[in-house]
Amino acid sequence: MVDDIIVWWLSDEVFDVMPNASNTQRVEEAIGGRDTTDTRCIIAVQGPHARTRLAAIAPDAAAVPRFG
């Protein structure tokens, strides 16, 4: 593995893999599937105060657990 990935289990048989954008093609070649990059948007709010700051504008999003 060259970089980290995040996996979302959508059901027992279906999952989404999110590689670093620069590695999408390499991950797709390694594990198969199809590239769904153009069908989703990910906003990664990071840092020690991220949850508090996000809560001010999007309380429901701030309540999602880490990697939830």
Order of alpha helices (4+ residues) and beta strands (2+ residues): beta-beta-alpha-alpha-alpha
